[in-house]
Amino acid sequence: MLHALICTDKPDHLLVRQSNREAHLDHLNADPHVVQAGPFVNAAGEMCGSLILFDTPDRTHVEAFAAADPYAKAGLFEAVRIEAWNRVVNRG
């Protein structure tokens, strides 16, 4: 089963994101359940949130990942959601 972790940055927190990006990427790359990940961007092309897809039947795994994310620990996020997701189209 796939789960989506959807995070929205607090306004005016781009510097927080940039200063914690390397640790965040290390956290992503250390988790074998992460299948896709990337930032949302605003109209100015600046990063403003995150979408991470996990291939795991265990929602608690995603919750633990989210709590341990360096971005979360730095107080970057205004909102965090975890949604079970049913892929219908898979084009590679």
KAJO-V890476 format. One record per backbone hydrogen bond with DSSP energy under -0.5 kcal/mol. NH is the residue of the N-H (numbers start at 0). CO is the residue of the C=O. If there is no record, write none. Layout:
NH/CO
NH/CO
This chain:
1/84
2/53
3/82
4/51
5/3
5/80
6/4
6/49
7/78
8/47
9/75
12/9
16/12
17/13
18/14
19/15
19/16
20/16
20/17
23/19
24/20
25/21
26/22
27/23
28/24
29/25
30/27
31/29
33/30
34/32
34/52
35/52
37/50
39/48
41/45
44/41
47/39
48/39
49/6
50/37
51/4
52/35
53/2
54/32
55/0
55/53
58/56
60/57
61/57
62/58
63/59
64/60
65/61
66/62
67/63
68/64
68/65
72/68
73/69
74/71
75/70
77/7
78/7
80/5
82/3
84/1
86/84
